[in-house]
């Protein structure tokens, strides 16, 4: 899109719009610059509502679409919450043929619009260029997605293409504030449901779960737990595929046709997370001009995936526990509780048992979410899956970007087998994507050799985490000798490392049940918690 002068024009008022702009400002096509003819010429009454976070972007889009014959209305509000609160009312009042909506970090604004209006076509302007925003927007029925790099012609063509599709004949539901008990959510369409299947039911699943014994066990557990409504806790390092496991559970469950809502608890400030999860009523706080449903409401009869749940504040943990126990909650500012039916899947890369011992995570909530636990081992502990994953990602992105088939040399694949993959599958996927787009195998090999050299140069003072495979026999690295050569310090460190290995193995074998692990180690529960805290403080990896 031609946005070279966008920032320069952000500080001035648009031509034809005065300070006394009407409630629904009409864009004047006579002041626009370029005449572009769409594939399907619009009628003079084809109204397009442009909703953006800045007037500058809204005006730029209007400059692009108005010469094509559309009647343009603008709505610009700085925050996603304000835009989400105002947009449904504007759509209801104006009845536009098309909404062009700017999305930044998430799809909350589109979700709010879809709750009130299911059928108005929406064209997304993804200003953050985040892939997950486009994915989630497609699941909510967005007709097409644009980036800031798209040309004016592509913008007009996309608008015409979205408008040319048949319009759904489903009436929008009434506002949620009219009913204290939630209605059943609309099912995901078959087309959108297939988009969920792609990352988990295609070759990716076989590459991810096809060889390693522990991953085969996880696959079997998914098949058993998916048919129930039990809460699931997925554990593992960042990038190992915890969300993929959550989506597999969702897709194989009786709720597969219902919503799947993801919330990253670490990405939302603590003071905003409560309103994101539980919503708020109009007037609940300054700026809350209209009621907003929370994630629990949007996930009603479906599945809610709480990623990084260890980052949730203790006060909010208490409210989450109440929802899990009673199946009801109240929005911020509400006088009446709402009943909700949600299947909860949680994920974390933290040791929740340690958080409980420290008092930063509620023990009763831990027992509530730890009904079924799945621990996903890091990629470095299942190296036999590296090459199948490489080939899967190369094929996937070559097809996605229209590139010729990409293949790593045998030397490159061998180097990747030796790489530690601290970012796990996410790191591997991004590397394959980069190779498909720009090539540069030599540069990739050079970077991996540098990382390997850095890893070898570090002193072996900490024991790596154990494998997720039960019965694994780790090799204890020789502890480094202190500069003073004190043999007693060496012996103490070796003892701590051996103790950390024994505790980690007991936790793995008991699926992180601390009381059972303490019983197996023949120590009291209190002593077990104290040893955990001491080992973590001493730098040991549990």
Beta strands, then each sheet from edge to edge (+ up, - down):
strand 1: 47-52
strand 2: 71-76
strand 3: 98-103
strand 4: 121-126
strand 5: 144-146
strand 6: 232-235
strand 7: 260-264
strand 8: 303-307
strand 9: 328-329
strand 10: 338-339
strand 11: 343-348
strand 12: 372-375
sheet 1: 2+ 1+ 3+ 4+ 5+
sheet 2: 7+ 8+ 11+ 6+ 12+
sheet 3: 9+ 10-
end
